[in-house]
Amino acid sequence: MENTAVDLSAIERVEAARTAHITGAAKPAKVVAKGVDVYYGAKHALMGVNVDIPDRGVMAFIGPSGCGKSTFLRCINRMNDTISSCRVTGNITIDGQDIYDPALDVVQLRARVGMVFQKPNPFPKSIYDNVAYGPRIHGLAANKAELDEIVQKSLEKAALWGEVKDRLADSGTGLSGGQQQRLCIARAIAVSPDVILMDEPCSALDPIATAKVETLIDELRSNYCIIIVTHSMQQAARVSQRTAFFHLGTLVEEGATQTIFTNPVDQRTQDYITGRFG
């Protein structure tokens, strides 16, 4: 009987782990937002956002255009600082550190929080220099050999090395759209970020390139906290473990992706998912 109990316990642990993977059960929070409000001049664009974003997984932000999801994404690496009329209140921490602390070096924050934009935006430099740029300016490589290793590993992680290893001196802008986006992902991970933000990373790509980027996201989630803004609910369902629904500047609901799409709590979430508005 004792051996049976041990076996049952092992089975239960395996089942619990499997269920956690499927449902996006809570992991330790990497990014924590409390009472975040964003104003553009007199316009109150984001209201009272509270959310815990776990490490090593994908969180999707969904909602209609203009609902605040990209605004909130840009709060996490303080890109809204570049807009003179923008004011952010509340508290956002990464690993417990207040990212709006006046003593914080914003340049270092943006190294820790990589960003991949809607349209691929490689620098007008070689493929090698696109990836090497961040490690160079942040002093992450002591010599050329170390820099070569960082570039190769970053391109490998971005599933691009096999396609470009023989033409690293070619311009990054000469790649296809999907390759350019994966190059931008390689550039983001070259500085070993804690968090990767993706703002509609596949909206300018064809279905084949989109599938490659989604596969890449799925591979990267075991090592990074990834936050993706997407208008595609199918994409959110495919790549994320947790989903947050934004509407009219508020975070309406957040939870395991499977639950949000099959059994949401709020009627507004249900209406959006079923196509009644959006």
N, C-alpha and C positions, 0 to 999 in steps of 0.2 A: 504493500500500500504506500509505503514511503517513497519508493521509486516512482510510482504513478503520480504522486503529488508533485515531485520534482519535474517530471516530464510535462505535466499539465501546466506548471508554472512557466516552463520554457516556451511552450506553445502559446501561452497567453502573452508573453513578452514579444514574440515574433508577430502575433496578430496585432498587438498594440502598436508596434513599429510600423506595420503595414498600413493600419488605419490612419496613423499620424501622417504618413506620406500622402495618402489619398486625400485626406480632408484638410491638410494644411494646419494641423493642430499646432497650438502655440509653441513657439521656440523662444529662447531669450531675445528680448527686443534689442535691436541695433540702433534704430532711430525712434525717438519718442517725441511726439508733439503734444503740447498741452495748451489749450486756449489760444490757438494761433489765428490772428486776424490780419488781413492784408487790405490796405487802402491805396488806391491810386487817386491822389488828390482827395476830392470829396466822395469818390465812389468807394463803397465798402464791398470789395471784390471777394473776400473770403472771411467766413464768420465762424469763430469758435471751433476750430478743427482740433480734435483730440484723436490721436491714433498711435498705436505701437506697431512698428514695422520690424518683423523678426529678421535675424541674421540668416545667411545661407538659405535663400529661397527667393521667390519672385512674388512681389506684390503688384497687382495691376490696379490702376486708377481708371475707372470708366465713368461715362456721363456725357451728356450732350455738349455741343460746342459752347464755350463761354461759361462753363459751370464752375471753373476754379481749379480743375485738376492740374493743368500745366502751371498755373500760378503757384500752387502749393509745391509742385515738384521743384520749381526754381527757388523756393525758399530754402530747400535742403542744401544747396551749395551757394546760397546767397547771391544768385544771379540777379535777383530783383534789386540788389544794391546799385546796379548800373542804371536804374530808372529813377530820375531825380524826384518824381512825384510819388514814388512808392514808399509806404511806411508799413513795417511789419511789427506786430506786437504778439505777446505770448512767449512760449518757450519751446525751443527745439534742441534736443541733445542727440549726440552720436556717442555711443559708449559712455554715456553719462556726462559728457562735456558739452556745455552750453555753446552752441555754434554762433550765437549772437553776442557773446562776451566781447566787450570792446578790446580786450587784450589779445584776442585770437587773431592769428595771421591768416587773412582770407586766402592768400595764395596757397598756403599749406592746406587749408580746408579744401580748396578745389583740387588739390592733388589727391586728397583722401576720398573725394566725392567726384568720380568721373562722370562725364556727360556725353551722351550720344544724341544727336539732334535728328529732327524730322527728315531733313535732306542731308545726304552724305556731304561732309565738308572737309575733305582732305586738304592739307596745306599744299601750296604749289611748290612742293619739294619732292625729292625721291621717296620711294616707298620706305627705304631704310630710314631716311631722315624724319619722315612722318612719325615713325614709332620711337625713334631715338630722341626726339625733341624734348619730351617731358623728363626722361631720365637725365638728360644733359643739364637742363636748367635747374633741376633739383639735386644735382650732384649725386646721383644714385649709382654711378659707375666710376670706378677708380681708374680704369684704363679702357683701351679700345676692345680688348678681349671680353671684358665684362659687359661692355655696351653691346657688342655683337651677340652675346648670350641672351641679354634682356630682349633684344629685338627678335631673335629667333624664337624664344619661348613665348613671347607675346603674340607673334604671328601664328605659332602653333596653337596656342589657346584660342585664337580667333579663327581657327580652321582655314587659314590662308597661306601658311608656309609652303605647302606643296604646290600651290598655284603661282607663287611669286619668287621662290627661293633663287631662281636663276636670272631674275631681273630686278634685283633690289635697287639698282641705280636708276631704273625707269621712274617717270613721274607718277605719283599717286593719283593724279587727276586723269591719267590715261586708263585706269582700270574701269571695269563695268560698274554699274550702279551698286549692285549687290556686293561686289568686291570692295568698292570704296567704303561701304557701310561697315563691312567687316574690318577694313583697315582702320576706320575710326574707332571701332571697338578695341582693336589691338593697341591703338594709341592711348586709349583710356586706361587699359589694364597694365600698360608698361610701367606706370608709376606705383603699382601695387595698391590700388585704392581699397577702401573699406566698403564703399557703396558705389554702385553704378546706376545712374539715372538715364532712362531712355524715353525720349519724348517722341512718340509716334515713329519709331525707328524703321518701320516697314512701309509707311504710307506712300513713299515714292518708288517702291520696288515692285517688280513683277512677281507672280506667284512662286516661281522657282527660287528666286533670290530671297523672298520672304520665308520660304520653308527652310532655307539654309540658315538664315538669321535666327529663326525660332529654334532650330536644333541647337545652334550655338548657345542661345540663352539657357536652354535646358541643361546643357553641359556646364555652363559657368555657374549655375545657381548653387552647386555644391561648395563653392569657394567664396561667393560674394553675396552681399545683400543687393538685390536688383529691384528697382522700382520702375515700372513701365507705364506710361500713359498711352492708351490706345482707344480708338473709336470702334475697333472691331471686337465685338463681344466674343466672337469665335476665337480670336487670337488670345484674348484674356483667358478664356476657358482652356485653351491648349497649353499656354506657357506658365500660368500663375498658380500658386498654391493658395494665395489669399487675394481678395478683391475688395476695393473700396469704391462705393458709388457716390459721386458728387452730383449735386443739383442746386442750381441757383446760389452758388457760393457756400453751400453747407455740405459737410460730409454726412450723408443720410444714413449710411449703413456700411459696416465693414465686417468681414468674416471669411471663413473658408470658402474658396471659390465654388466648390461643389454646392455648398449651402446657399450662397448668394444666388446662384443660377437656378437652383431647383426648389428652394424653400425660403425665399427672402422674408424678412420680418415686416419691412415697410412697403406699403402699397405703391409708393412712388418707384421703388426698385422694381417691383413686379411689372408695373406699367412700362417702364423703360425697357426691361429685358424682353417683354412681349411685343415691343414695337408700337405701343400706343402713343408715345411721344419720343422725340429725340432727333 
